[in-house]
């Protein structure tokens, strides 16, 4: 497996969104859901409409069962995800059991290879020269969450890593690097 990088620049993320939207809202949703939740590609591809949609609106949380531990984990669906979900699901007649990232050829989800092609093609179109792949979605989520103050212990849990050193390495963060954390309880 090749080492891939997170997308560190927010302007580049926005350019990726614009490029993906040109191709399809489904592809845009794949990217937006991946970079805003940190869910693994396999879990993303196996999502059904009922996992994220209550019939009229996007659900506030997506619940996935961890196959290794059997524990159910909640993933917050923020306003960026909800906005694209509403746009995507309002364009067609969906059944609750339909795969969210349904192939255009049949009722099955798109493949890992197709997801890779979608992400990689858009990255090249916007001028990203670094190695990009499907893990880029999770890494982008973790990288930006870390720099917005999410504790590394929380990210370690979300990403299913065994140590903080593993998580820092995965995200491409130098653990010797000093960062200023603003703790503002503003009582």
C-alpha positions, 0 to 999 in steps of 0.5 A: 500500500502506498503512503498518501497525504491529507489535503492540508490547504482549505482552499484546495479542499474547496477546489476539490469540492467544486471539481467533484460537483462538476462530475456528480453530487454523489462523488461530492458527497463521498468526499464531503462525508469522508473529510467531515467524519473520518469514516473508513472507505469500506464503511462509507461505501456500505452506507445505505440511505436509511443510515443518514436519512430519516425520510425527510431530513438528514440525521444528526448522527450516523451510527456504525457498528465496529466489527472488531469490538461490536461497539456502536460508534456515533459520527456527527453529520455537520451542516456541510454534510447535511447540505450535500445530503439534502441536495443529493437525496432530493434529486431522485426517488430513493428507497431506504435500503438503497446504497448511498453511493450506488453505482450508475451501472447497478444497485450495488455500491461503487467499488473501492477502485472507482472511489480511488479513481474519483478522488485521484482524478479530481485531485489531479484536476485541481493541481494536487501533485502529492500522493492522493488516495482514498485514505486521504479522506480520513487523513484530511479529517484527522489533520484538520480536526487536530489543528482545530483542537480535537484531542489526539486521544479522540482522533486515535479512537475515531481512527481505530489506532493503538497509540497516539504516535501511530495517529500522529504519523498517520496524519503526517504531524511532527510530534515535536511541533509546537502548536498553540491551543486556545482554551476559551471557556468564556464563562 
